[in-house]
């Protein structure tokens, strides 16, 4: 797998996945305000957020079709899509990190509008529940317990 492919595959795993979604959350308020003309209507923010989620689903699909990725990268992405189809919590947990990215902007960037607050609440509550459920589903099995004495004292 090429370096760019490895970067793109790794972008959706572990800490880098959380960091990229937090960064996306940080970009939402200024982008939504620019697109809505500064309007503070909840339905506009919800529509823009729905559009963003659709774009996050459709954009990578189009890029996978247009760009020549290796079979290994395509297989990894296919496997992840299969997991997402089986477990809604896999997708929902991603919202938590987007909501987390909205919080600093609300505290430092002049506050969130009512619509942005609703989006943040949906992300944090729904995403937090998804994160907890996904962690339970994806938890590593407990380590086997040793029976008896491991080291005998001499």
ROLO-944507 format. One record per residue (C-alpha): residue in three letters; x, y, z. Coordinates in nm, 2 decimals. Layout:
! residues N
+---------+--------+--------+--------+
| residuo |      u |      v |      w |
+---------+--------+--------+--------+
|     ALA |      X |      Y |      Z |
...
+---------+--------+--------+--------+
END
This chain:
! residues 154
+---------+--------+--------+--------+
| residuo |      u |      v |      w |
+---------+--------+--------+--------+
|     UNK |   0.00 |   0.00 |   0.00 |
|     UNK |   0.13 |   0.34 |  -0.09 |
|     UNK |   0.20 |   0.61 |   0.17 |
|     UNK |  -0.11 |   0.82 |   0.07 |
|     UNK |  -0.33 |   0.51 |   0.09 |
|     UNK |  -0.19 |   0.42 |   0.43 |
|     UNK |  -0.26 |   0.78 |   0.55 |
|     UNK |  -0.62 |   0.76 |   0.42 |
|     UNK |  -0.68 |   0.42 |   0.57 |
|     UNK |  -0.53 |   0.53 |   0.91 |
|     UNK |  -0.73 |   0.85 |   0.90 |
|     UNK |  -1.03 |   0.65 |   1.00 |
|     UNK |  -0.87 |   0.45 |   1.29 |
|     UNK |  -0.78 |   0.52 |   1.65 |
|     UNK |  -0.68 |   0.86 |   1.77 |
|     UNK |  -0.65 |   1.00 |   1.41 |
|     UNK |  -1.01 |   0.92 |   1.34 |
|     UNK |  -1.12 |   1.11 |   1.66 |
|     UNK |  -0.89 |   1.40 |   1.58 |
|     UNK |  -1.01 |   1.43 |   1.22 |
|     UNK |  -1.38 |   1.44 |   1.34 |
|     UNK |  -1.30 |   1.69 |   1.61 |
|     UNK |  -1.14 |   1.91 |   1.35 |
|     UNK |  -1.45 |   1.87 |   1.13 |
|     UNK |  -1.67 |   1.97 |   1.43 |
|     UNK |  -1.45 |   2.28 |   1.47 |
|     UNK |  -1.52 |   2.38 |   1.11 |
|     UNK |  -1.90 |   2.34 |   1.13 |
|     UNK |  -2.00 |   2.67 |   1.30 |
|     UNK |  -1.81 |   2.90 |   1.06 |
|     UNK |  -1.91 |   2.70 |   0.76 |
|     UNK |  -2.28 |   2.67 |   0.85 |
|     UNK |  -2.29 |   3.05 |   0.93 |
|     UNK |  -2.14 |   3.13 |   0.59 |
|     UNK |  -2.38 |   2.90 |   0.41 |
|     UNK |  -2.69 |   3.02 |   0.60 |
|     UNK |  -2.60 |   3.38 |   0.58 |
|     UNK |  -2.58 |   3.41 |   0.95 |
|     UNK |  -2.94 |   3.28 |   1.00 |
|     UNK |  -3.01 |   3.12 |   1.34 |
|     UNK |  -3.29 |   2.88 |   1.23 |
|     UNK |  -3.26 |   2.53 |   1.38 |
|     UNK |  -3.40 |   2.37 |   1.06 |
|     UNK |  -3.13 |   2.53 |   0.85 |
|     UNK |  -2.85 |   2.39 |   1.07 |
|     UNK |  -3.02 |   2.05 |   1.08 |
|     UNK |  -3.05 |   2.05 |   0.70 |
|     UNK |  -2.69 |   2.16 |   0.66 |
|     UNK |  -2.58 |   1.89 |   0.91 |
|     UNK |  -2.78 |   1.63 |   0.72 |
|     UNK |  -2.61 |   1.74 |   0.40 |
|     UNK |  -2.27 |   1.72 |   0.56 |
|     UNK |  -2.34 |   1.36 |   0.68 |
|     UNK |  -2.46 |   1.27 |   0.33 |
|     UNK |  -2.15 |   1.43 |   0.18 |
|     UNK |  -1.93 |   1.23 |   0.42 |
|     UNK |  -2.09 |   0.91 |   0.29 |
|     UNK |  -2.11 |   0.99 |  -0.08 |
|     UNK |  -1.77 |   1.18 |  -0.12 |
|     UNK |  -1.55 |   0.88 |  -0.02 |
|     UNK |  -1.76 |   0.65 |  -0.23 |
|     UNK |  -1.71 |   0.87 |  -0.54 |
|     UNK |  -1.33 |   0.89 |  -0.47 |
|     UNK |  -1.30 |   0.51 |  -0.43 |
|     UNK |  -1.46 |   0.48 |  -0.77 |
|     UNK |  -1.25 |   0.75 |  -0.94 |
|     UNK |  -0.91 |   0.70 |  -0.79 |
|     UNK |  -0.69 |   0.39 |  -0.84 |
|     UNK |  -0.66 |   0.26 |  -0.48 |
|     UNK |  -0.49 |  -0.07 |  -0.41 |
|     UNK |  -0.69 |  -0.39 |  -0.36 |
|     UNK |  -0.57 |  -0.39 |   0.01 |
|     UNK |  -0.70 |  -0.04 |   0.08 |
|     UNK |  -1.03 |  -0.12 |  -0.10 |
|     UNK |  -1.07 |  -0.44 |   0.11 |
|     UNK |  -1.01 |  -0.25 |   0.44 |
|     UNK |  -1.27 |   0.00 |   0.35 |
|     UNK |  -1.51 |  -0.27 |   0.23 |
|     UNK |  -1.47 |  -0.45 |   0.56 |
|     UNK |  -1.54 |  -0.13 |   0.76 |
|     UNK |  -1.86 |  -0.07 |   0.55 |
|     UNK |  -1.97 |  -0.42 |   0.63 |
|     UNK |  -1.92 |  -0.36 |   1.01 |
|     UNK |  -2.11 |  -0.03 |   0.97 |
|     UNK |  -2.40 |  -0.22 |   0.81 |
|     UNK |  -2.41 |  -0.47 |   1.10 |
|     UNK |  -2.37 |  -0.22 |   1.39 |
|     UNK |  -2.53 |   0.12 |   1.38 |
|     UNK |  -2.32 |   0.21 |   1.68 |
|     UNK |  -2.01 |   0.20 |   1.46 |
|     UNK |  -2.14 |   0.50 |   1.27 |
|     UNK |  -2.31 |   0.67 |   1.56 |
|     UNK |  -1.99 |   0.68 |   1.77 |
|     UNK |  -1.83 |   0.90 |   1.50 |
|     UNK |  -2.09 |   1.17 |   1.58 |
|     UNK |  -1.95 |   1.20 |   1.94 |
|     UNK |  -1.62 |   1.33 |   1.81 |
|     UNK |  -1.79 |   1.58 |   1.58 |
|     UNK |  -1.99 |   1.71 |   1.87 |
|     UNK |  -1.67 |   1.73 |   2.08 |
|     UNK |  -1.53 |   1.95 |   1.81 |
|     UNK |  -1.82 |   2.18 |   1.84 |
|     UNK |  -1.77 |   2.24 |   2.21 |
|     UNK |  -1.44 |   2.44 |   2.20 |
|     UNK |  -1.59 |   2.67 |   1.93 |
|     UNK |  -1.89 |   2.73 |   2.16 |
|     UNK |  -1.66 |   2.82 |   2.45 |
|     UNK |  -1.40 |   3.02 |   2.27 |
|     UNK |  -1.54 |   3.12 |   1.93 |
|     UNK |  -1.82 |   3.35 |   2.04 |
|     UNK |  -2.07 |   3.08 |   2.14 |
|     UNK |  -2.29 |   2.85 |   1.94 |
|     UNK |  -2.62 |   2.95 |   1.79 |
|     UNK |  -2.94 |   2.77 |   1.89 |
|     UNK |  -2.92 |   2.55 |   1.58 |
|     UNK |  -2.56 |   2.47 |   1.64 |
|     UNK |  -2.64 |   2.38 |   2.00 |
|     UNK |  -2.91 |   2.14 |   1.88 |
|     UNK |  -2.66 |   1.98 |   1.64 |
|     UNK |  -2.40 |   1.95 |   1.91 |
|     UNK |  -2.65 |   1.80 |   2.15 |
|     UNK |  -2.76 |   1.54 |   1.89 |
|     UNK |  -2.39 |   1.46 |   1.82 |
|     UNK |  -2.29 |   1.43 |   2.19 |
|     UNK |  -2.59 |   1.24 |   2.32 |
|     UNK |  -2.65 |   1.01 |   2.02 |
|     UNK |  -2.28 |   0.98 |   1.95 |
|     UNK |  -2.20 |   0.92 |   2.32 |
|     UNK |  -2.45 |   0.64 |   2.33 |
|     UNK |  -2.31 |   0.49 |   2.01 |
|     UNK |  -1.96 |   0.51 |   2.14 |
|     UNK |  -2.05 |   0.33 |   2.46 |
|     UNK |  -2.24 |   0.06 |   2.27 |
|     UNK |  -1.96 |   0.02 |   2.01 |
|     UNK |  -1.70 |  -0.01 |   2.29 |
|     UNK |  -1.90 |  -0.29 |   2.44 |
|     UNK |  -1.94 |  -0.47 |   2.11 |
|     UNK |  -1.58 |  -0.41 |   2.00 |
|     UNK |  -1.43 |  -0.49 |   2.34 |
|     UNK |  -1.13 |  -0.72 |   2.35 |
|     UNK |  -1.21 |  -1.05 |   2.52 |
|     UNK |  -1.08 |  -1.06 |   2.87 |
|     UNK |  -0.74 |  -1.21 |   2.92 |
|     UNK |  -0.74 |  -1.57 |   3.03 |
|     UNK |  -0.69 |  -1.62 |   3.40 |
|     UNK |  -0.41 |  -1.84 |   3.52 |
|     UNK |  -0.52 |  -2.11 |   3.76 |
|     UNK |  -0.29 |  -2.21 |   4.04 |
|     UNK |   0.04 |  -2.06 |   4.15 |
|     UNK |   0.24 |  -1.91 |   3.87 |
|     UNK |   0.58 |  -1.90 |   4.05 |
|     UNK |   0.65 |  -2.12 |   4.34 |
|     UNK |   0.85 |  -1.96 |   4.62 |
|     UNK |   1.18 |  -2.12 |   4.68 |
+---------+--------+--------+--------+
END
